[in-house]
C-alpha cells in the first residue's frame, strides 16, 4: 500500500464526481474494506513502553450498538499508574445538563440501564454520596452533551429527585485509559448518522444492511438529487444522480505512565463511495469555484475500551464543486467509484503527523457534450472533521477531480468510447487534499497551539488524453498546476533528461514552452501557462537556479529572502529545501519589458479579476501575475512555527515586451 505522509495533523475523507469522462486511477491500493471490524488488544510498541514491567495489558475495543433513551454515564476513579480508570458502583446516572464553557453539569437517573429511576428517587442522596470530587464522568452522547463528555469532578452538590449538581474540568484520555493499549477499525452503521439535505431536490436513501453482534456492519449512506441551482452570472446548473457512501472509523491508543500524554494514538476514518452523476450548465469565466452544499452528515460512534466508552465525532459536508475560466457549455454524465483513508497519528516526541492513502478512484465516462473555449472542472467535494468528545480535533477536504480544457467541441454519445472532437480538447485527472490540525486537541493531553495549523497540501494532476481535430478558432492556452509538497513535480521533458537541477530539494518545473505565473502561500503549489506568449524558452534551453538572491538588483521586498532570475530570464519552476527556496530561471527566447512590480499574497489572494487556471491551491492564499507578465523572482520567509518550511510571500512580476 502506498501512503502519503503529511506533516501536522488531519483526518477526513471524501467522495467525488467529476466533470468529463475518462478513467481516474490513484497510485495506491484502497484501504481495508470499510465493512470489516478489526479490534485488537496490543502491547506497547515503543522502546520505553515495552521495557516497562508495570505496563497494563491490552484491552479489547468494540463499537457500541446504538441506544435509545438517554445513555448512562460512567463514573470512575481516574487511572493510576498504568492501570485504566475503574468504574464505581454509583447509581445509573446520565448528564441531563452540561455547560462545557463553565463545566457546570447535572447528573440525573438514566432512562436506560439496569436500575429503575424510581429506585433512585426513593433515596435522593444515594447518587450524591456515590459521586465525589476527583472522579471522572465519561458520558456517551446525550441531548445535554451531543458530542459526549469526559470531565473530572471538582465539586458535588445534591439536589432533589436523585439528581446531582457537579462542577467539572476537562479530563484527558490518559486520565481515563492510563497505560491501556487498544485499537479498533470498524464500519459505522448508517443508522447512527444524521443526514441533513442542504438544498431542495435532495433525498436521503439509506441501506442499513446487516449488523452482527460484534459491531460489524454493512450498508451505505445514500442520497439522490434532481435539482437546478442558480449561478452568480445569472445562469444555472442542473445536477441529478445518486451517491452511496460507506464510512468507517480508525482508532488506537497506547498509553504512557499515569496521566501524562500517551506513547501513541491514532484517530481517522475511511470513506468508500459510488456515484452516478449528471451535470449540465453554461459556465463563464465568472463561474467558480462555486460550492453547492448537498447534504451534511454527522455521527458520534462510541468505542468501548473494556467497560470505558470513548466518543468519536465524525462529520462531513458533501458539496458539488464547479468552476470555469472561460465560456463553455457542459452536459456530462459519468460513474464514479473510489475509497480513501486518512488518519492522524501522535507519537510522543515527534508529535503529530497525518498519513493519507489516496486509494483508487475511477471515473467512467457515460455521455459528454462540451462546447466552447475554457478550462472547466467539476466534482463532489467532501469536507470532513473528526474529533474526540467535545474537543476540536482535525479537519480535511479530499477531492479527486477531472478537468477538461476545450476549444471547440467534444461529444461522446455513450455508444462509442471514442469522442467526436472538432477543435482541441485535453482531459486531466487530479487529487487535492487540504486540511489542518485544529485548535485545542487537548483530550489526549498533547500540547498544541491555540490556532489551526495547516499541513502541507497534497496536489497531483496528470494528463489523461489530448485530442486535436480540424482548426480551432484560437490557440488553446495551457494552464498547468504544480505541487512539490511531497514529491518532485517535473513537467519539463528537457529537464527530465538532465541531471537534477536542485539536488535534495523538493521541486516543480513547468512544461517546456510554459512559464511560471503564480505561487501559493503554503501548499507548495504553483501555476504555469503559455498565455499571451507561447514557447518563451530559448532554443538552446539555457537555465540557471538562484537561491541566495545573486541577481537581485533592487530591494523590491524588504525584509524577505529572495530568489531572482538574471536579466532576460523568466521563472519556470521553484524548489524548497527547508528554510531555503530556489528559482528555476529559463533564458527567454523573446525580449522582455523593463516594467516590474511587487505582488504580495501572504495575507490573501492577489490575482487578476479574470484569472485563468482556476483555483490552483484551494485553501491557501495565492499570488498570480497578469497574463501579459512573467515571474522574474519570488520573496519568501519561514513562519516561526514552521522553521522547516519556507513559504513564498511575494512575486516580482515583469511585463512582456510589447
N, C-alpha and C positions, 0 to 999 in steps of 0.2 A: 504494500500500500504506500503510495506517495503522499507525503504530508507537507503542508506549508507551515512554517513557524513564523508567527507574527509577534513582535515584541510588544509587551504590555497586553492587558487582558481584553478579551472579547468573547462573546458567545452568542450565537444566533444561527439562523439558517434560513433558507429561502426557497421559494418556488418561482418559476418564471415562465413566461411565454413570450415568444419573440416574433418579430415583425415579418420577415420573409422566410421562405422555406430554405432548408438546407440542413445538414446534419452538424450539430454542435457537440463535440465529444471532448470531455475533460481528460486530462492525462492520468488521473488517479482512479483506482478502483473504488467502488462505492463502499461506505462503511457497513458494518454489520447490520443485518436485516432489522428493521425497526420493530417488527412484531415478535422479537425474541427477548425474553427476560434473562439476564445473567446476573446472579447475585453470588458474591464470593466473600469468604472470610479470609483476610490476608494478614500477614505479619509484616512488621516494619521492614522496609527495603533500604533505607539509608543506613550508612555505617553506624551512625550514632544510635539509631533506634534498635538495630539488630543486635548491638552489643549490650543493650540494657536488659539485665535479667529480670527487672520488675515490669517489663512491658506487658500490657494486658493482651490476652488473646484476641483474635479477630472476632467480630460479631457479624452474624448474618444480617442481610438487608433485604427487605421486601417492600413492594409498593402496596400501601394500604388501600383496600377497596373503598369506593365512595360510600359516605354515610348520609343518613337522613337525620333531621333534627339538629341540635346544637352539640357538636362533638366535645367530649370531655378533655380537659387539660391534664397534663401530667405534672404533679407536684413532686419535686425531687430534691434530695440533698446533693449539692454540687460535687463534681468529680474530685477525687482525692488521689494525688499521685497519678499513676497510670490507669486507675480504675475509673469507669464511667460513673455518671450520676446514678444515684439509687432512688427509685421511685418510693415514695412514702405510702402509708396506708390512709392517707387523707380521704375524706368522702369524695364522691364523684362530683367534681365541680367543673364549670366552664366559664370562660370570660364572657360576662354579659355586657360589660362596657370596658373600653380601653382607650386612653389618650396617649399615643406614642410621644407627643410633644412634652407632656408633663410627667408621664409614667404612671398616672393615676389609673387604677383598674378596679373592677368589681368582679368577684367570683360568685357564681350562683349555681344551684343544683343543675346538673346537665340533664338534657332531655333524652340522652342516650347513655347507656351504661348499666351496670348490674344493680345499682342502688336506686330505689324509687325516690323522687323528690319529696314525697310525703314523709318518708322516714327521716330525712334531714330536717324538715320543718319542725318535727317534734322535738328536736334538740338543736336550737339555733346557734348554740355556742360551740357545737362539735367541730364545725368547719374552721371557725376562728382559732380553736385550740390546736388544730392539726396543721395550720399554715403559719410558719414562723419566719422572721427575718433571716436572710442568708440562704433560704431555699430558692430553687428555680421553679418558674412556671413555664412549661413548654406546651404551647397551645396550637393545635391544628387550626385551620381556617374556621372562623365563626363570623356571624353577622357583625359582631363588635370588632373583630380583627380579621378582615377578609384575607389577609396575606399571612395569617398565623402570627405568633409572637413568641419570643424567647427572652425572658426577663428574669432578673433576680429581685427578690422581695427585700425591701429596706424597712418597711413598717406595716403593721397589721392592725385593723380596727374591725370589730364585729358589727354587723347591722342586723336588722330583723329578717325573719324568714330564712335563716340559714345562709345568708349572703355574707361575704367578707370583702371589706374595702382594703386595698393594699396600695402602698407606694412602691414603685419599682425603678430599677435602672436597666438599661440594655445589658444582656448577657451575651456570651460568645459560645461557639461550638466547642472550643477546648474546655470550657466550664461544664458543658453537657456531656461530651463524649470522652474527655480525658485522653488516655493513650490508645483508645479503641482504633482498630483498623477495619475498614469495611468498604465495599464498593457495590454499585448497582447500575446496570444498564437495562432499561425497560421501556417498552412502548407505553404511551399514555392513552388510556381509554378515551375514545371520542366522547363518551357520556360525561366526562369530567370537564369538558370545555364549554365555556360560554362564548357563543359566536354572535356578534352584533353586526348585521349589514349596515353599511355606511351610506348607501345610496339606494333609491328605488330601483326595482327591477332585478334585485339580487335575492335569491332564495337559498336557504341552508338545507342541504340534503345530506344527512349523515347515515353512514352504515356502521352500526355499533359492533358488528361482528360477534365473535365468541370470546368469553372471558373464562380463564381457568382459575382454580383455587389458588394458584401460585402468583397470580397477578399478570400472567401472560395474556396479552390481548391482541385481537386482530380487528380489522375495520378501519374506517377512514373518516376524516372530516371532509365534507364536500360542500360546494356551492355551485349554483348555476346562475347565469346572468343573461339578460337581454335588455340592454339599456342604451340610451343615447345621451351623451354628455356634451354640454356646450363648451367650446374652447374660447380662449381670450380674444381671438381675432374675429369672432362672430360666427365661425363655422362650428362644426360639431363632429364628434367621433362616436361611432356605433360599435358597441362591444357585445359579443354573445359567446356562449360556450359554457364549459364546466371545468372545475378544478377539484382534484381529490388530493388530500394531504394526509401523511402518516407520520405524526410526531413521536419522538422518543427522547427520554432524558438519560443523562450520564452523570453519576455522582460517585465520588470516592473520597475517603478521609483516612489519613494516617496520623494519629495523634502524637503529640510530644510528651513531655513530662509535666503533669499538673495542668495549670490553667494558662501556660504560655502558648504561643502560637504553634500550630501543628507542624509536623515534619513535611507533610504533603497534603494537598487537597485538589479536587477537580470538580467542576460543575460545567455542564454543557448539554447540548442536545443535537439530534439529527432530525432531518425532515425529508421524507420522500414525497414525491409529487407526480401526478399525471394530470395533463390538461389537454383539452381540445378547444381552440380559441379562434375567434374570427374578429378581426378589426378592420374597419373601413373609415376613412377620414380624408378630408382635404387639408393638408398641412402647409404652413408657410414658415418663413424664417422666424416669425414671432411665436411659433409653437414650440415651447419646450425650454427646459424639460417640464412637462406637465404631469403631476402625480394625481391620480384619481383613486382615493381610498375605496376599496370594495367591501372589506369586512375586517373586523377586529376579533382576534382570538385570545382567550385567556384561560388559564387553568392553574390550580395550586395542588399538584400531587403531593402526597405525604409519604416520605420514605421512612419506614420503621427500621431503626437500627436496634435490634433486640426489642425491648419494650419502649424505647425512646423515639418519638416522632421528630423528623426533620422536614421542614416545609420548603418546597421549591416552588417558586412562582415563575411561570412561563407565559409570555405574552408576545404577540406579533401582529402586525398590520399588513394585510395583503393589498397592494395597490397596482393599478395599471400605470405604466410609465411610458410616455411617448414624447418624441421630440423630432424636430426637423430644422435644418439650417438653409433651406431653400423652399421652393414651391413644388409640391408633389401630391398626386392623388394615389391613395393607398387602399387596396382591398386585398387582404391577406388572410388565409386560413391555414393553420398548422396544428400539429400534435406535438406535445412535449412530455418527456419523461426524465426524471433525474432524482438524485439523492445526495445530500451533503451532510457533513458532520463538523461541528465546531465546539471546542471545549477550552475553558480557561484553567490553567494549572498553576498551583502555588507550590514552590519548593523552598523550604527555609534556607535563607542565604541569598540565592539568586532572585527570589521573589516571583512575580507573576509573568507568565508567558501565555500565548494563545497558539494552539495547534489547529490548523484547518485542513480538512480533507475535502477538496473541491468535488470529489466524486466523479460520476459520469453524468453527462447531460446530453440529450439528443433532441433535436428539433426537426421534425419531418414535414416537409412542405406538402400541402394538400392542393391549395389553389393560390394564385398570386396574380394581381393586376396592379402594376406600379408604373405611373406615368409622371414625367416632369423632369426637373433638374434640382436635385437635392441629395443630401445625406440624411437618412431618416432612421430612427431607432425606436423600438417599442418592446415592452416586456411586462411581466408581472414581477413586482419587487416585494420581497418580504423584509420588513424592518422589525427586528425582534429584540427582546431583553430577557434575561434570566437572572434571578436573584434568590437569596435565601431569606426566608421570613419577610419582614417588612423593611429590610435594608435595601439600599440601592446597590445594584450589582454591576452587570456588564451588558453592553448592547452592541449590536452589529446589524448591518444590512448586507445581504449577499444577492447578487443579480447576475446570473448568466444571461447573455443577450445576443441578439443578431442585429447587425447594422447593414443597411443597403445604401449604396451610392448609385444613383441612376441619372442619366442624361439622355432621355428618350423614353422608351417604354420596354417593360418586361412583362410577359404574360405566360402563366403556367395554368393550364386548364384542368389539371388533375388526371387527365387521360394519358399524359406523356410525362416522362421525367426530364425532358429537355425543354427549357423555356424558349419562347419566341421573343427574340430581342431585336429591337430596332433602335440603334444608337449604341450606348455603352452602359454597362452595369457591373457592379462588383458587390460581393457579399463578404461580410466579415463576422466571425464569431468572437465572443469575448466573455470575460468573467470579471466582475468587480466585487471586492469585499472591502467594506469600511466599517469602522466601529471604534469603541473606546472602553477602557476600564472606567466605570463611573465613580462618582464621589462616594466616600464613606462605606466602602466594603469592609466594615469592621466586625461583622458577625463571626469571621474566622480569627479575629484577634490580630490581623495582619496590618501593619502600618500603611497608610495611603494618604496622599494629599487631598485636601478638600477641593478637588477640581476634576473635571473629566480629562483623562489622559488618552489621547488617540493613539492607537497602534498604527504602524506603517501599513498603508493600504496595499491590497493586492489587486493588480490590474493586469490583464493579459488580453490582447486582441490579435487575431491571426486571420489572414485571408483564406476564404473558402473557395471562391470562384470569381473569375473576371471574364466578361464576355463583351465583345465589341463587334457590331454588325452595321453596315451602312455608314452614313456620315452623320455623326452627332451634330446638333446645331451649334454648339460651342464646345471649347475644350473642357474636358471633365477635370475639375480641380480635385486633387488628392489631399485628404486630411488623415493623418496617421497619429494615433495616440501612443505614447511611450510610458513605460513603467520600469524602474530599476530598484524597487523596494526589496526584492528577494533574489532576483536573478538578473544577469545582463539581458538587455533587450536591444539587440543589434539588428536593425533593418537594412543596413548597408551591405550590398553584395560585395562591394570592393573591400571594405574593411574586414569582412569575414575571411577574405583570402590573405590578410596581412597579419603580422604579429599583434598581440593585444595592445591597444593604444593607451591603456591606463591599467597596468597590472595591479592586482589586489583590490581594485576599486569596483563597486557596482556601477554599471554604466549603461547608457542608452544612446543609440545613434539613429538618425533619420534615414529613410530610404535615399538612395543615390538620386540626386536631382531635386530633393526637397530640402528645406531649411527649417530650423527650429523657430517657432513663433510664439510659444507660450510655455510657462512653467507653473507648478503649483507650490504653495507653501505647505509642505507636508505631503506625504503620499508618494514622493519621488516620481511624480507624473509630469510628462511633457507633451507638447503638441507640435507636429510637423506639418508643413504644407508646401505646395508649389504655386499657391495663388499669386496672381499678378505677374510673377516672373518664374518660369519653369527652368529646370536644368541649370541652376545657378553655379554648380560646382565646375571648376575649370577642367579641361580635358586631361591635364596631367595628374589630376587627383591629389594635388598638394594639400597638406593639412598640418596643423600643429596643435598641441594641447597646452593650455595655460592653467596653472594652479595658483600662482602667487602674485598675479597682477603685473606680470612682466611688461605688458603692453598698455598699462593704464597711463593715460596722459593728462587726466584731469580728475578732480575729486567730485565725481558725479553721485556718490552715495557715501557721504561722510559717516565714519564710524563703523563701516561694514567691510569685511574682507571681500575681495573682488577677483573674478576671473574674466579676462577680456581678450578679444581677438585682436591681432595686429591689423593695421590699416589694409583695406582691400579684402578682408576675410569676413565670413559670417559664421555664426554658431550653427552646427548641425548635430550637436549632441552634448551630453553632460555626464559627469561622473561624481560619485561621492565616496569618500574614504574617511569615515569617522567625522572629524571636525573640518575636513577639507573638501572643497568641491573643485571640479575641473571643467574647463570649457573646451569642447572639440571644435576647432575652427577650420573651415574649408576655404581655400582661396577662391574668390568669386570670379566667375567667367565674364562678368559684366561690371562696368564701373558702378560704384556706389555713391550716394549723395553724401553731403557733409553735415546735414542737419541731424542732430541727436536729441533725445530726451530721456529722462529717468522715469520709469514707470514702476510705482510702488504697489505691492499687493499683499503684504504680510497681514494687514488688518481686514482684508475683504477683497472680493473680486474686483479687478480693474481690467475690463475687456471692452472692445468696441461694442456699440449698441447692437449691431447685427453680426456678431462674431461668428465665424464659421467654425466647424469642428465639433460643435456640441459641448456638453459638459465633460471635459476630458479628465476631471479629477473630482468626482462627486464628493461633497462633504468637506472639501478643502478650499481655501482661498486660492484664486488663480490670477495670473497676470498674462495678458496677451497683447502683443504689438499689433498695429494696424496692418491691413492687407498689403499696403504699399511700403512696409518697413521690414527690416531684418533685425534679428537679435545680435548685437555686437558684444554683449557682455552681461554678466549677472553679478549681483551683490548678495552675500549670504552671511549668516551668523549661526551659532549653535545655541538654542534655548538653554537656560541654566539647568532645567530639569531633564534635559536630554543632551548631555555633553557629547554623546557619541553620534549624534545625528544632526549634521549641518543642514540648514534649510535656506533656500533662496528667498530673498525678500524683495528684490527689485531687478528689473531688466533695463539694459541700455538699448533703446530702440533707435535704429538708424534708418533714414529714408533711403529707398531705392533711387537710383539716378532717373531723372525724367527722360 
